[in-house]
Structure formats: structure tokens, C-alpha cells
Amino acid sequence: QVQLAESGGGLVQPGGSLRLSCVASGVIFSRMSMSWYRQAPGKAREWVGDITVSGITNYGGSVKGRFTISRDNAKNTVYLQMNNVKPEDTAVYYCRNDVGTWGQGTQVTVSS
């Protein structure tokens, strides 16, 4: 059974940093592209970015230059490094694999 589990969310001040993790199980992780999404209260789920099998990354315009996606295939883990966060980054963050499996999400709140 394929499972994804996010962690690392929490409260962070504007301008601060946070690193989210997503651990995959039940899959051959190294063969999967992985994506991050987020959903703010009252808003549609938004694509944040993704990373291909070969490590190529793509980002949405609102996070480009501030967020970085990386992966560690030995640990079956994809990361989302969030730098210079803003209040509008407040959302539940989800990871997703390329066959449509979602994690349960982790809450990120940016507030002073």
C-alpha cells in the first residue's frame, strides 16, 4: 500500500525558514516524480512545485526563489525548504506522487 507522510510544519515568523519532509512507503520512490501542493483556508489547492526522477525542479510563481524542493532516494523522502516565508504562505502543505497518492498534510502558519 502506497503511503505518504508529511511532517515539519508549525508556526514560523515572517522572514523565517521551515523545512517540510514527506516520507514515502510502499513504492519504488526513486522512480517517482513528487509534487508539493498547499491549501489555504477558503482557497483551492495550489501547486507549489515538483521534482522529477532526475532531480529537475519546477516551481509556482508565488514561491519561486524562496522555496526549494529536493529529494533523498536513500531515505524515500522529498523535502520542501521554505525560506523568507510570508503570511500568505500559511496553508496545509501536501505531497503527492505521480500516480495520485496524497499525504495527510502538515499545517504551516506564518505569523508574528
Number of C-alpha atoms within 10 A of each C-alpha: 5 13 16 22 18 23 18 15 18 14 14 18 15 17 14 14 16 18 16 22 22 24 19 24 13 10 14 11 21 17 12 16 20 29 25 25 19 22 19 17 9 6 9 9 15 15 18 24 22 25 21 17 14 11 14 11 16 15 19 14 10 12 17 12 12 14 20 20 24 18 23 13 15 8 11 17 20 25 23 23 15 20 17 15 21 19 15 12 20 20 22 18 27 27 31 23 20 13 10 10 14 19 21 15 22 21 20 21 21 20 16 9
